[in-house]
Amino acid sequence: MDKYLEMIRIRFLMMLAYRTNYYTGILIYSINIGAYYFLWKAIYGAKENIQGLSVTQMTTYIAISWMARAFYFNNLDREMALEIMEGKVAVELIRPYNYLAMKTMQGLGEGIFRLFLFSTPGLIIVYFIFPIHFTWDLSVWGLFSISILLSFFINTELNLLTGITTFFLYNNAGLIRAKRVVIDLFSGLLLPISFFPVWAQDIMKFLPFQGISYVPSMIFTNGFTHQQAIAAIGQQLIWVIFLIMPIQLLWYLAKKQLIIQGG
């Protein structure tokens, strides 16, 4: 376990070397939040709430969604694709650790860096600019913390699945871009799931995407009752466990594919 913890530390230090990029990123995310705030303010007009969310709740939802994205977002699929295409993955496979677990820990190290040096200062800035309501209910913060951690694992598992497909597609750049668009749209980042047509909501209940952004954001904004929050976290946990199976299956087939390519 020590070697995986070391992976988290090393990735954190690597990100620290390029922290200037994240300072500018805070500004960009703040502009995004501002743009969405004025857009939704115009949509609400004189209405007090839409789909059970007030303007303040929607503004908080937007801010939390974008800042939480900084924690769960990573480019592990692109890193894996590059290592596979360049043949570096062959060296990684003979090292004394599990390749997929190592990638997950690297993503976690990156996420921790962004949490403390991107999300936290970014939220403080937008808090003083836009009408955002922070709850001080410790139970909400606790549920939110669990939910955002599970959202990281769901997003990372989807990235691992996409990265593994490089063994079979050889160039999956298009799939990686399409996956990112699908996640941003169907995770609730751009639009809360409750705003989708009922038939679309029924379909998305059977997909893992809402567990990435929608669930933690709704928990934080008190858009869910306590019972709904517990149930939503349970669904996130189920997806985290379920996604392990296709990952392991694809990884088993991928390693056989690699052996065939190596002769």
C-alpha positions in Angstrom: 0.0 0.0 0.0 2.9 2.3 0.7 3.9 2.4 -3.0 0.4 3.6 -4.0 0.4 6.3 -1.3 3.8 7.4 -2.7 2.2 7.7 -6.2 -0.4 10.1 -4.7 2.4 12.2 -3.2 4.5 12.2 -6.4 1.6 13.3 -8.6 0.7 16.0 -6.1 4.3 17.4 -6.2 4.3 17.1 -10.0 1.1 19.2 -10.2 2.6 21.7 -7.7 5.4 22.4 -10.2 2.8 23.6 -12.7 0.5 25.4 -10.3 0.5 28.6 -12.3 -1.8 26.9 -14.8 -4.4 26.4 -12.0 -4.2 29.9 -10.8 -5.4 31.0 -14.3 -7.8 28.1 -14.2 -9.5 29.6 -11.2 -10.2 32.8 -13.2 -11.5 30.8 -16.1 -13.9 28.7 -13.9 -15.0 31.9 -12.2 -15.9 33.4 -15.6 -17.8 30.2 -16.4 -19.8 30.4 -13.2 -20.5 34.0 -13.8 -21.8 33.3 -17.3 -24.1 30.6 -16.1 -25.3 32.7 -13.2 -26.5 35.5 -15.5 -27.9 33.0 -18.0 -30.0 31.3 -15.3 -31.0 34.6 -13.7 -32.5 35.6 -17.1 -34.2 32.2 -17.4 -35.7 32.4 -13.9 -37.0 36.0 -14.5 -39.6 36.7 -11.8 -40.0 33.0 -10.9 -39.0 32.0 -7.4 -38.0 28.5 -8.3 -37.9 26.0 -11.2 -38.0 22.3 -10.7 -37.7 22.9 -6.9 -34.5 25.0 -7.1 -34.4 28.7 -6.3 -32.0 31.1 -8.0 -29.6 30.9 -5.1 -29.7 27.2 -5.1 -29.1 27.1 -8.8 -26.1 29.5 -8.5 -24.7 27.3 -5.6 -25.3 24.2 -7.8 -23.4 25.7 -10.7 -20.5 26.8 -8.5 -20.2 23.5 -6.7 -20.6 21.5 -9.9 -17.7 23.3 -11.6 -15.4 23.4 -8.6 -16.1 19.7 -7.8 -15.2 19.0 -11.4 -11.7 20.2 -10.7 -11.4 17.4 -8.1 -12.9 14.4 -10.0 -11.6 15.4 -13.5 -8.4 13.8 -14.8 -6.8 12.8 -18.1 -5.9 9.2 -17.2 -7.5 8.0 -20.4 -5.3 10.2 -22.5 -2.2 9.2 -20.5 -3.0 5.5 -20.9 -3.6 5.9 -24.6 -0.2 7.6 -25.1 1.6 5.0 -23.0 -0.1 2.2 -24.9 0.6 3.7 -28.4 4.2 4.4 -27.5 4.7 0.9 -26.0 5.6 2.3 -22.5 2.8 0.2 -21.0 4.9 -2.9 -21.5 7.5 -1.6 -19.0 4.7 -0.6 -16.6 3.3 -4.1 -16.6 6.5 -5.7 -15.3 6.9 -3.2 -12.4 5.9 -4.4 -8.9 2.4 -2.7 -8.8 -1.0 -3.0 -10.4 -1.0 -0.7 -13.4 -4.7 0.3 -13.0 -4.4 0.9 -9.3 -1.3 3.0 -9.9 -3.2 5.2 -12.4 -6.1 5.6 -10.0 -3.7 6.8 -7.3 -2.1 9.2 -9.6 -5.5 10.6 -10.5 -6.3 10.9 -6.8 -3.1 12.8 -6.1 -4.0 15.2 -8.9 -7.5 15.6 -7.5 -6.2 16.3 -4.0 -3.9 19.0 -5.4 -6.8 20.6 -7.3 -9.1 20.4 -4.2 -6.8 22.4 -2.0 -5.2 24.8 -4.6 -8.0 25.2 -7.1 -11.5 24.3 -5.8 -11.2 25.7 -2.3 -9.7 29.2 -3.3 -12.0 29.3 -6.3 -15.1 28.8 -4.1 -14.0 31.5 -1.7 -13.6 33.9 -4.6 -17.0 33.2 -6.2 -18.7 33.2 -2.8 -17.9 37.0 -2.5 -19.0 37.7 -6.1 -22.2 35.7 -6.6 -25.2 34.9 -4.3 -24.0 31.5 -3.2 -25.4 29.8 -0.1 -23.0 27.6 1.9 -24.6 25.3 4.4 -22.9 24.8 7.8 -24.8 21.6 8.5 -22.0 19.1 9.2 -24.2 16.1 8.1 -24.6 17.7 4.7 -20.8 18.3 4.4 -20.2 14.7 5.5 -22.6 13.3 2.9 -21.2 15.7 0.2 -17.6 14.6 1.0 -18.5 10.9 0.6 -20.4 11.6 -2.6 -17.7 13.7 -4.2 -15.1 10.9 -3.4 -17.4 8.3 -5.0 -17.9 10.6 -8.0 -14.1 10.7 -8.4 -14.0 6.9 -8.6 -16.9 6.7 -11.0 -15.3 9.2 -13.4 -11.8 7.5 -13.0 -13.3 4.1 -13.8 -14.9 5.5 -16.9 -11.5 7.0 -17.9 -9.8 3.6 -17.3 -12.3 1.9 -19.5 -11.8 4.4 -22.2 -8.0 4.2 -21.9 -8.0 0.4 -22.1 -9.9 0.5 -25.4 -6.6 1.8 -27.0 -5.4 -1.8 -27.0 -8.1 -2.6 -29.5 -8.8 0.6 -31.4 -5.1 1.8 -31.5 -6.2 5.4 -31.8 -9.2 6.3 -29.6 -8.8 10.1 -29.6 -12.3 10.5 -31.0 -13.8 8.2 -28.3 -12.0 10.1 -25.6 -13.4 13.4 -26.8 -16.9 11.9 -27.2 -16.8 10.5 -23.7 -15.9 13.9 -22.2 -18.8 15.5 -23.9 -21.2 12.8 -22.8 -20.1 13.1 -19.2 -20.3 16.9 -19.1 -23.8 16.7 -20.5 -25.3 13.7 -18.7 -23.6 14.1 -15.4 -25.6 17.2 -14.6 -22.6 19.6 -15.0 -24.2 21.8 -17.7 -27.8 21.2 -16.8 -29.3 19.5 -13.6 -30.8 16.1 -14.4 -34.2 17.3 -13.0 -34.4 19.7 -15.9 -34.3 17.0 -18.5 -37.5 15.5 -20.0 -39.0 12.8 -17.9 -38.2 10.1 -20.4 -34.6 11.2 -20.4 -34.5 11.1 -16.6 -35.8 7.6 -16.6 -33.0 6.5 -19.0 -30.3 8.3 -17.0 -31.3 6.5 -13.8 -29.7 3.4 -15.4 -26.5 5.2 -16.3 -23.6 6.1 -14.0 -23.2 9.7 -15.2 -25.5 11.4 -12.7 -23.3 10.0 -9.9 -20.4 12.2 -11.1 -21.7 15.7 -10.8 -25.5 15.9 -10.2 -25.6 13.8 -7.0 -22.9 15.7 -5.0 -24.2 19.1 -6.2 -27.8 18.3 -5.2 -26.6 17.1 -1.8 -24.7 20.3 -1.1 -27.5 22.6 -2.2 -30.1 20.7 -0.1 -31.9 19.7 -3.3 -32.2 16.2 -1.9 -33.7 15.2 1.4 -31.5 13.2 3.8 -33.1 10.0 2.7 -32.7 10.8 -1.0 -29.1 11.7 -0.4 -28.4 8.4 1.3 -30.1 6.5 -1.5 -28.2 8.5 -4.2 -24.8 7.7 -2.4 -25.9 4.1 -2.3 -26.4 4.1 -6.1 -23.0 5.8 -6.5 -21.3 3.0 -4.5 -23.1 0.4 -6.5 -21.7 1.9 -9.7 -18.2 2.1 -8.3 -18.4 -1.7 -7.6 -20.2 -2.6 -10.8 -17.7 -0.8 -13.1 -14.8 -2.8 -11.7 -16.2 -5.9 -13.6 -16.0 -4.5 -17.2 -12.6 -2.9 -16.3 -11.1 -6.2 -15.2 -12.6 -8.1 -18.2 -11.3 -5.6 -20.7 -7.9 -5.4 -18.9 -7.6 -9.2 -19.1 -8.4 -9.2 -22.8 -6.1 -6.2 -23.4 -3.1 -7.9 -21.8 -3.7 -10.9 -24.0 -3.8 -8.5 -27.0 -0.5 -7.0 -25.9 1.1 -10.4 -25.7 -0.1 -11.2 -29.3 1.3 -7.9 -30.5 4.7 -8.7 -28.9 4.9 -12.0 -30.7 
